[in-house]
Amino acid sequence: MIFINEIEEVLESLGSQAEQKFNEFGPQLLKRLISTSQGMHYQAAERALLLLNSELIQKLIKANMAKAYPIMVKGLLHGSQNQHWNATVTTITYSVIRTYMEMNRDQFEKLTVQAQQEQRQR
């Protein structure tokens, strides 16, 4: 959890530079936070979800929509397939999904279909 707090502080200190340098660190960071949000440690999962739902990350996603939004949506949808053992984490997961669905409904629907097709192929 300390690591997640440090990430948030670094992103805040970078400000608009974080949006500009997203390609250097963003995809890996989002994947790691999504992975953490699906982990067994409920406190780390909860903290990762809260960061993913924060205004800071939402701004980063909006500024890099083409690359970041698919990573976020597909990752969250994949994670929601396996409900977390902690009910609070599951509830927050669905809340975060709703936030990103409202960000761009059309793209969300397309990505949902893609994620379902990818899931069937596995």
Secondary structure, 3 states (H helix, E strand, C coil): CHHHHHHHHHHHHHCHHHHHCHHHHHHHHHHHHHHHHCCCCHHHHHHHHHHHCCHHHHHHHHHCHHHHHHHHHHHHHHHHHCCCCCHHHHHHHHHHHHHHHHHCHHHHHHHHHHHHHHHHHC
